[in-house]
C-alpha cells in the first residue's frame, strides 16, 4: 500500500514551487539514493532489491504502483485529470563488471551469475543515474501537478542489458492492463558529454542487435596427424576472415552494419586437434533488410567454408540465433523536436546538443514496435566534467566508455540535469 498521507504532504509542501526549486530541494536525497543504488547493483533478471526500492520511491511520490510485472518490472500510474498519457521509462539492471573507478561508494558486490560463476557487479552503463533521475522526476511531477494534466505512467524495466525486459513487460500486458501511452520518453547516460548538457538524435538513434553463435564441428585427433582429422580451428579461422567481407562487399556503402566476432573457444591442448569450436558474434544494423541480409550471409558463408574444407554432411556447422536481440531505436523526429524545445527552455537551448546515431542497442525501441506504434524519444544525458570532455577532445583521446570498469558519472550535476530535463519534457507534453 502506498503511504498516501506522505505523498499528500510532500505534494502540498512543494506545489507552489517551480521546477528549479523542487529539484534543488530534492537533490541531496537523490544523490544519497544514487550512491545506495550504485553500491547495490543487481544483474539482469535478478533485480529484486532494486525493483522494490524503486517501487517504494514511486509509492512515496503518490503513484499507484504494481510490482513484479513482467519479471521484476515496476509500473507506477499517476492520474491528474483529462489529458494525454505519457510513459517514462528507466532500466534497473547492472553488468558483470568489476568496478575500478576508485569512488568511495564504488560497488564491491560479487554474486553468482546464471551459470553459477562468481562475478563482480557494477552499474557500468549508468542505470543508477537513470533510476535516480526517474525518481526525481516522479517527485517533481507530483509536486507540480498544477502545471500539467493527463496520466503519467512510469515504468522500471528489468533486463535491459539482456534486451529482454521490454518484451517481457509488453508480453504481460503493459499496454492493456495500464493506460496506453500516446508518447514514450527515456534518457540514457553518455560517457563523452559534459554534465549540464543533453543530446538528441532524430530518426535512427540505436541499432538492431542480434547475437549469433556458430558451432563449428570437426573430426578430432592427434596434432601430429592432421591428415586423419578435420580441423575445426583452421575452418573457424577461415570463417572469421570470410565474414569480414559481408559489410565491406555485400552491404551498400553508407548503410550502417557491423559484424563482430567477439568470442572464439576451442581446443584443450597444443597437440590435440579438437572436434568443436564455438564462435560468438554480435550483428548491428538499422534497416530491416540489412538485418536479414547479415544473418543470411553468415549462414551461406559458414556452409560454403565447411564444404570447401571437405567436412562430412553430419559435421556441418550450426548457426544459432539468440533471443537476446533488439530492434533499432527510431526517435520520432516530431517528438524529438518537441522535447528539444521543452528541455532547452529549462536548461538553456545551447545546452541541448545534436548527436550522431551509434551502433549500440537498447530495447526501449520495443515500446514503439507494437501495433499501436507509440512515438518514442530517448535522449542522452551528459555525465562528465566539462573540462575533462574539452581536454579529451583537444587531445583526440577518448574517455572511459559505457560498460567500462572506469566509467564514473559525476552524480550531483548529472542527476540535477536529468531530473530537470525529463520533468520539463513531461510537463511540456502534458501542459495545461
C-alpha positions in Angstrom: 0.0 0.0 0.0 1.3 3.5 -0.8 1.8 6.0 2.0 -0.9 8.4 0.7 -0.6 10.7 3.7 3.1 11.1 3.0 2.7 11.8 -0.7 0.0 14.4 0.0 2.3 16.1 2.5 5.1 16.2 0.0 2.9 17.4 -2.8 1.2 20.1 -0.7 4.5 21.4 0.6 6.0 21.8 -2.8 3.0 22.6 -5.0 3.6 26.3 -5.1 7.3 25.9 -6.1 8.8 25.9 -9.6 10.9 23.2 -11.2 14.4 24.5 -10.3 13.5 24.9 -6.6 11.9 21.5 -6.4 15.0 19.9 -8.0 17.3 21.8 -5.7 15.3 20.7 -2.6 15.3 17.1 -3.7 18.9 16.9 -4.9 20.6 15.9 -1.6 18.4 12.9 -1.0 18.6 11.9 -4.7 22.4 11.9 -4.6 22.1 9.6 -1.5 19.8 7.4 -3.4 22.2 7.2 -6.3 25.0 6.1 -4.1 22.8 3.5 -2.5 21.8 2.1 -5.9 25.4 2.3 -7.2 26.7 0.3 -4.3 24.0 -2.4 -4.6 23.8 -3.4 -8.3 21.9 -6.5 -9.5 22.3 -8.5 -12.7 19.6 -8.8 -15.4 16.6 -10.9 -14.3 17.8 -10.7 -10.6 16.7 -7.1 -9.8 14.7 -8.0 -6.7 16.0 -5.4 -4.2 16.4 -2.7 -6.9 12.8 -3.2 -8.1 11.5 -3.0 -4.6 13.4 0.2 -3.9 12.1 1.9 -6.9 8.6 0.8 -6.2 8.9 2.3 -2.7 10.0 5.6 -4.1 7.1 5.8 -6.6 4.7 5.0 -3.8 6.1 7.8 -1.7 5.7 10.2 -4.6 2.0 9.3 -4.8 1.8 6.9 -7.7 -0.3 3.8 -7.8 2.3 1.0 -8.0 2.3 -2.5 -9.4 5.3 -4.6 -8.6 6.8 -7.8 -10.2 5.3 -7.1 -13.6 7.0 -8.8 -16.5 9.5 -10.3 -14.1 10.9 -7.7 -11.7 9.3 -4.8 -13.5 7.6 -1.8 -11.7 4.7 0.2 -13.1 3.5 3.4 -11.5 0.5 5.4 -12.5 -0.4 9.0 -11.6 -3.7 10.4 -12.9 -4.1 14.1 -13.0 -7.3 14.9 -14.9 -8.1 14.6 -18.6 -5.1 14.8 -21.0 -2.5 12.7 -22.8 -0.9 9.6 -21.5 2.9 9.9 -21.3 5.2 6.9 -20.5 8.6 7.5 -18.8 10.9 4.5 -18.6 14.0 3.6 -16.6 16.0 0.4 -16.6 17.0 -1.4 -13.4 19.8 -3.9 -14.1 23.6 -3.8 -13.9 26.5 -5.6 -15.6 29.0 -8.3 -14.6 31.9 -5.8 -14.4 34.4 -5.2 -11.6 34.4 -1.6 -10.8 37.7 0.3 -10.8 36.6 3.9 -10.5 38.0 4.4 -7.0 34.9 6.1 -5.9 34.2 5.9 -2.2 30.7 4.5 -3.0 32.0 2.0 -5.6 30.4 -1.4 -5.9 32.2 -4.3 -4.3 29.3 -6.7 -4.9 30.1 -10.3 -6.0 27.2 -12.6 -7.0 26.7 -15.9 -8.9 25.6 -15.5 -12.5 23.1 -17.7 -14.3 25.9 -20.3 -14.9 26.9 -20.4 -11.3 30.1 -18.4 -11.8 31.1 -15.7 -9.2 31.2 -12.3 -10.9 31.6 -8.7 -9.8 28.6 -6.4 -10.5 28.7 -2.7 -11.4 26.3 -0.1 -12.8 28.7 0.5 -15.6 26.0 1.7 -18.0 24.6 4.4 -15.8 21.3 2.8 -14.9 21.7 4.1 -11.4 21.7 7.6 -12.8 18.7 6.7 -14.9 16.8 5.4 -11.8 17.7 8.3 -9.7 16.6 10.8 -12.3 13.4 8.8 -12.8 12.7 9.0 -9.0 13.4 12.7 -9.0 11.1 13.2 -12.0 8.3 11.4 -10.1 8.8 13.6 -7.1 8.9 16.8 -9.2 5.8 15.9 -11.2 3.9 15.1 -8.1 4.9 18.4 -6.6 4.0 20.4 -9.8 0.6 18.8 -10.6 -0.8 22.3 -11.1 1.3 22.6 -14.2 0.1 19.5 -16.2 -2.8 17.2 -16.6 -3.3 13.8 -18.0 -2.0 10.4 -17.0 1.7 9.6 -16.1 2.9 6.0 -16.5 6.3 5.4 -15.1 8.0 2.0 -15.6 11.1 0.5 -14.1 12.1 -2.1 -16.6 14.3 -5.2 -15.8 16.8 -7.0 -18.0 17.7 -4.1 -20.4 21.3 -5.4 -20.7 19.8 -8.7 -22.0 17.4 -6.7 -24.2 14.6 -8.9 -22.8 12.8 -6.7 -20.2 10.7 -4.6 -22.6 9.3 -7.7 -24.4 8.5 -9.3 -21.0 6.6 -6.3 -19.8 4.7 -5.9 -23.2 4.0 -9.7 -23.2 2.4 -9.4 -19.8 0.0 -6.7 -21.0 1.7 -3.4 -20.2 -0.4 -1.5 -22.8 -3.6 -3.3 -22.0 -3.6 -3.5 -18.2 -2.4 0.1 -17.8 -3.2 3.3 -19.7 -1.8 3.0 -23.2 0.7 5.8 -23.8 0.4 8.4 -26.5 4.1 9.1 -26.3 7.1 7.5 -24.5 10.3 9.1 -23.4 13.5 7.9 -21.7 17.1 9.1 -21.1 20.4 7.4 -21.3 23.8 8.4 -19.9 26.5 9.5 -22.3 30.2 8.9 -21.3 31.5 11.6 -23.7 29.3 14.6 -22.9 29.7 17.2 -20.2 27.2 17.3 -17.4 24.7 20.0 -17.8 24.1 19.0 -21.4 21.5 16.9 -23.2 22.0 15.2 -26.6 19.2 14.4 -29.1 19.3 12.2 -32.2 16.3 12.4 -34.6 15.4 9.3 -36.6 17.5 6.1 -36.1 19.5 6.6 -32.9 20.5 3.0 -31.9 20.9 -0.2 -33.9 19.3 -3.5 -34.4 21.3 -6.1 -32.5 21.4 -9.8 -33.0 23.6 -12.3 -31.1 24.7 -15.3 -33.2 26.6 -18.4 -32.1 28.4 -20.6 -34.7 29.2 -24.2 -33.7 32.0 -25.4 -36.0 32.3 -29.1 -35.9 35.3 -31.2 -36.8 37.0 -34.6 -36.6 39.4 -34.6 -33.8 42.7 -36.4 -33.3 46.4 -36.2 -32.7 48.1 -32.9 -33.6 50.9 -34.8 -35.4 48.4 -36.5 -37.8 46.2 -33.6 -39.3 45.6 -35.7 -42.4 43.5 -38.0 -40.4 41.4 -35.2 -38.9 39.1 -32.3 -39.9 40.5 -29.3 -38.0 37.7 -27.0 -36.8 40.2 -24.4 -35.6 41.5 -23.9 -39.1 38.0 -23.8 -40.5 36.9 -21.3 -37.8 39.8 -19.1 -38.8 38.7 -19.1 -42.4 35.1 -18.4 -41.4 36.2 -15.4 -39.3 38.1 -13.9 -42.2 35.4 -14.6 -44.7 32.8 -12.9 -42.5 34.7 -9.7 -42.9 33.6 -9.4 -46.5 29.9 -9.2 -45.6 30.0 -5.5 -44.6 32.8 -4.5 -47.0 31.5 -6.2 -50.1 27.8 -7.1 -49.7 26.3 -4.1 -47.8 25.7 -0.9 -49.7 28.2 1.8 -48.7 26.5 4.3 -46.4 24.2 1.6 -45.0 25.5 1.1 -41.4 26.3 -2.5 -40.5 28.6 -4.3 -38.1 29.6 -8.0 -37.9 31.9 -8.6 -34.9 33.3 -12.0 -33.7 33.7 -11.3 -30.0 34.5 -14.8 -28.8 36.2 -17.9 -30.1 36.7 -21.0 -28.0 38.1 -24.4 -29.0 40.7 -26.9 -28.2 42.3 -28.1 -24.9 46.0 -28.8 -25.6 48.7 -28.0 -28.2 49.0 -31.5 -29.6 45.2 -32.3 -29.9 43.1 -31.3 -32.8 39.7 -30.6 -31.2 36.3 -31.7 -32.6 34.5 -28.4 -31.9 34.9 -24.6 -31.9 32.3 -22.1 -30.8 32.2 -18.5 -32.2 30.0 -15.8 -30.7 29.1 -12.8 -32.8 27.2 -9.5 -32.5 25.5 -8.1 -35.5 24.4 -4.4 -35.8 22.3 -2.6 -38.4 19.5 -0.1 -38.8 17.4 -1.3 -41.8 15.3 -4.4 -41.5 16.5 -5.6 -44.9 20.2 -5.2 -43.9 19.5 -7.1 -40.7 18.1 -10.1 -42.6 20.9 -10.0 -45.1 23.6 -10.2 -42.4 22.1 -13.4 -41.0 21.5 -15.0 -44.4 25.1 -14.2 -45.5 26.6 -15.7 -42.3 24.7 -18.9 -42.9 25.8 -19.1 -46.6 29.5 -18.4 -45.8 29.7 -20.8 -42.9 28.2 -23.6 -45.0 30.4 -22.9 -48.0 33.6 -22.8 -46.0 32.7 -26.1 -44.4 32.0 -27.7 -47.7 35.3 -26.3 -49.1 37.1 -27.9 -46.2 35.6 -31.2 -47.0 33.5 -31.5 -43.9 31.2 -34.6 -43.9 27.5 -33.9 -44.1 27.0 -34.8 -40.5 29.7 -32.3 -39.4 28.2 -29.1 -41.0 28.4 -26.1 -38.7 25.3 -24.8 -36.9 24.3 -21.1 -36.9 22.2 -20.3 -33.8 20.3 -17.0 -33.4 19.9 -16.0 -29.8 16.8 -14.5 -28.2 19.0 -11.7 -26.9 18.1 -9.3 -29.7 16.6 -5.8 -30.1 15.1 -3.7 -32.8 16.7 -0.4 -33.9 15.5 2.6 -31.9 13.8 5.1 -34.1 13.4 8.5 -32.4 10.3 10.1 -33.9 11.6 13.5 -35.3 8.4 15.5 -34.4 8.5 14.2 -30.8 12.3 14.9 -30.6 11.7 18.5 -31.7 9.1 19.0 -29.1 11.3 17.5 -26.4 14.2 19.6 -27.5 12.2 22.8 -27.1 10.9 21.9 -23.7 14.3 20.9 -22.4 16.0 23.9 -24.0 13.6 26.2 -22.2 14.6 24.6 -18.9 18.4 24.2 -19.1 19.2 26.6 -22.0 18.9 25.9 -25.7 22.7 26.0 -26.1 23.0 23.0 -23.7 20.8 20.8 -25.9 23.1 19.2 -28.5 22.6 17.2 -31.7 24.3 13.8 -31.6 25.1 11.3 -34.2 23.5 7.8 -34.2 25.5 5.0 -32.8 25.5 1.2 -33.3 24.7 0.4 -29.6 21.4 -1.2 -28.8 18.5 -0.6 -26.4 15.2 -2.4 -26.0 13.3 0.8 -25.4 12.7 0.5 -29.1 10.2 -2.3 -28.4 7.6 0.1 -26.9 7.3 1.6 -30.4 7.1 -1.7 -32.2 3.6 -2.8 -31.1 0.6 -2.3 -33.3 -0.1 1.0 -31.6 3.2 2.4 -32.9 3.9 4.6 -29.9 6.2 7.6 -30.8 9.5 7.4 -28.9 12.2 9.7 -27.9 15.3 8.7 -25.9 17.8 11.5 -25.2 21.4 11.4 -23.9 22.4 12.8 -20.6 25.9 14.3 -20.1 27.8 12.9 -17.1 31.4 14.1 -17.2 33.3 17.2 -16.0 33.2 19.8 -18.8 37.0 20.4 -18.5 37.7 16.7 -18.9 35.5 16.5 -22.0 37.2 19.5 -23.5 40.6 18.2 -22.8 39.9 14.8 -24.3 38.5 16.5 -27.4 41.6 18.7 -27.8 44.0 15.8 -27.4 41.9 13.4 -29.6 41.6 10.9 -26.8 38.5 9.1 -25.5 37.0 8.9 -22.0 36.1 5.6 -20.4 33.0 4.4 -22.3 29.8 2.9 -21.1 30.4 -0.7 -19.8 33.9 0.2 -18.8 35.0 -0.5 -15.2 36.3 3.1 -15.2 33.0 4.8 -16.2 32.3 7.3 -13.5 29.5 9.8 -13.8 29.6 13.0 -11.7 26.4 12.4 -9.6 25.1 15.8 -8.4 25.1 17.8 -11.7 24.2 14.8 -13.8 21.2 14.0 -11.7 20.1 17.6 -11.5 20.1 17.9 -15.3 18.5 14.5 -15.7 15.6 15.4 -13.4 15.2 18.9 -14.9 15.3 17.7 -18.5 12.9 14.8 -18.0 10.4 16.7 -15.9 10.3 19.7 -18.2 9.8 17.4 -21.2 6.8 15.6 -19.5 5.3 18.9 -18.3 5.6 20.3 -21.8 3.9 17.2 -23.4 1.2 17.4 -20.8 0.9 21.1 -20.2 -2.5 22.6 -19.3 
